Amino acid sequence: MIVIINNFGQYNHRISRTLTYLGIENSLIANTTSFNEIMDLKPDGIILGGGPSIENIGNCKQIIENADVPILGICLGHQIIAEVFGGKTKSAELESYAQIEINILKSEGLFDDMGQKIKVWASHKDEVVTLPDNFDILADSSMCSIEAMKHQNKPIYGIQFHPEVQHTPQGGELFENFNRICEEYKKE
């Protein structure tokens, strides 16, 4: 089961609906849910959803620091991961909500079998501008140099874009890849 942390973003419920449509068991919970309550759900993975404000992230930092399951941060979730590990975020020079094309720099894992370029629905209001130590950039675009990243030693991923909307045609594939990562991690 994948636990989705609701950071009050407009698309958090769509993440849950998309996973359900893909046959992936999931639970959407408030970001104020205690870490122990989350772990009592025995998640195979955690998705940190998007949201309007880095000041209203509930227990997300504690989750990132303590959970021993794969984590996928989407938009605000991506930015929280960066900050927890010492990266920097800031408001984008060019604020944008649009479908863009991103370049996949490292296709294994999250972007398995998705090609070298994919169209995504990107939200560039705030973005990661300094990559945290021990992270690799997985994707970039002409709008943002860190569209996706991964911790070098842990199954922690961040993406700037929204795979849960129809304007990201391969979003379902990305969620299926994350689910596979979670299943493989559970077997280790």
C-alpha positions in Angstrom: 0.0 0.0 0.0 1.1 3.5 -0.8 0.4 6.3 1.7 -0.2 9.7 0.2 0.5 12.7 2.4 -2.0 15.5 1.6 -0.2 18.8 1.7 -3.4 20.6 0.6 -2.5 20.8 -3.1 -5.2 20.9 -5.6 -4.2 17.6 -7.1 -3.6 15.4 -4.0 -7.0 13.6 -4.5 -6.1 12.9 -8.1 -2.9 11.1 -7.0 -5.1 8.7 -5.0 -7.6 8.3 -7.9 -4.8 7.6 -10.3 -3.3 5.0 -8.1 -6.7 3.4 -7.6 -7.3 3.3 -11.3 -3.9 1.6 -11.8 -4.9 -1.0 -9.2 -2.4 0.3 -6.6 -3.8 0.2 -3.0 -3.4 3.6 -1.4 -4.5 5.8 1.4 -4.7 9.7 1.4 -4.0 11.1 4.8 -3.5 14.5 6.4 0.0 15.8 6.7 -0.6 16.2 10.4 -0.9 12.4 10.9 1.8 11.3 13.4 4.7 9.3 12.1 3.8 6.4 14.3 0.2 6.3 12.9 1.6 6.3 9.4 4.0 3.5 10.1 1.0 1.5 11.7 -0.5 1.5 8.2 2.6 -0.5 7.1 3.1 1.4 3.9 5.3 0.0 1.1 6.0 3.5 0.0 5.0 7.2 0.7 4.1 9.9 -1.7 4.4 13.5 -0.4 1.8 15.4 -2.4 2.0 19.0 -3.6 0.7 22.0 -1.8 0.6 25.8 -1.7 3.0 26.5 1.1 6.3 25.2 2.5 5.1 26.7 5.9 2.2 24.2 6.1 3.9 20.8 5.6 2.8 19.1 8.9 5.0 16.1 9.7 6.7 15.8 6.2 10.2 16.4 7.5 9.9 13.8 10.2 8.6 11.3 7.6 11.5 12.0 5.2 14.0 11.7 8.0 12.7 8.5 9.6 10.7 6.4 7.1 12.4 3.2 5.8 10.3 2.9 2.7 10.6 4.5 -0.8 9.5 8.1 -0.9 8.3 10.1 -3.9 7.9 13.9 -3.5 5.7 15.7 -6.0 6.1 19.4 -6.5 6.1 20.8 -2.9 7.0 17.2 -1.7 10.1 17.5 -4.0 11.0 20.8 -2.5 10.7 19.5 1.1 13.0 16.6 0.3 15.5 19.0 -1.1 15.4 21.2 2.0 15.6 18.3 4.4 18.8 17.1 2.7 20.4 20.6 2.5 19.3 21.7 -1.0 17.8 25.1 -1.7 14.5 26.2 -3.1 13.2 29.6 -4.2 10.5 31.2 -6.2 11.0 30.6 -9.9 12.1 33.5 -12.1 9.4 32.6 -14.6 6.2 31.4 -12.8 4.5 28.8 -15.0 1.8 26.2 -15.0 2.0 24.4 -18.4 2.7 21.3 -20.3 6.4 21.2 -21.0 8.9 18.6 -22.3 11.5 17.3 -19.9 14.8 15.5 -20.7 15.3 12.2 -18.9 19.0 12.1 -17.9 18.9 8.8 -16.0 16.1 6.5 -17.1 16.6 3.6 -14.7 14.2 3.3 -11.7 11.5 6.0 -11.8 11.7 6.6 -15.5 12.2 3.0 -16.7 11.1 2.5 -20.3 9.7 6.0 -20.6 12.0 7.3 -23.3 14.5 10.2 -23.3 11.9 13.0 -23.4 8.4 13.1 -21.9 5.7 15.7 -21.8 4.6 16.7 -18.2 2.4 19.2 -16.5 4.8 21.4 -14.6 4.2 23.8 -11.8 7.0 26.3 -11.6 6.1 28.7 -8.9 8.7 27.5 -6.4 11.5 25.1 -7.4 14.7 23.4 -6.3 17.6 25.5 -7.3 20.5 23.8 -5.4 20.7 20.0 -5.6 21.2 18.5 -2.1 24.4 16.5 -1.3 24.2 12.8 -2.3 21.4 13.4 -4.9 21.6 12.9 -8.7 19.5 14.9 -11.2 17.3 12.5 -13.1 15.6 15.0 -15.4 15.8 18.7 -16.5 14.0 21.0 -18.8 14.5 24.4 -20.4 12.5 25.9 -17.5 14.2 24.1 -14.6 17.5 22.4 -14.1 16.2 20.0 -11.4 12.9 18.5 -12.7 13.6 15.2 -11.0 16.2 13.9 -8.5 17.1 10.8 -6.5 19.1 10.2 -3.4 22.2 8.2 -4.3 21.9 5.6 -1.5 18.2 5.7 -0.5 15.0 5.2 -2.5 14.0 8.9 -2.2 12.8 10.6 -5.3 11.6 14.2 -6.0 9.8 15.5 -9.1 8.8 19.1 -9.9 5.9 18.1 -12.2 2.5 16.4 -11.7 2.2 12.8 -13.0 -1.4 12.5 -11.7 -3.0 14.8 -14.3 -3.9 14.0 -17.9 -1.4 16.6 -19.2 1.3 14.2 -18.2 0.4 11.4 -20.6 3.0 8.9 -19.1 2.2 9.7 -15.5 0.6 6.3 -14.9 3.8 4.7 -16.0 5.8 6.7 -13.5 3.5 5.7 -10.7 3.7 2.1 -11.8 7.5 2.4 -11.8 7.4 3.9 -8.3 5.1 1.0 -7.1 7.6 -1.5 -8.6 10.4 0.2 -6.7 8.4 -0.1 -3.5 7.7 -3.8 -4.1 11.4 -4.5 -4.8 12.5 -2.6 -1.7 10.1 -4.6 0.4 11.8 -7.9 -0.8 15.3 -6.7 0.2 
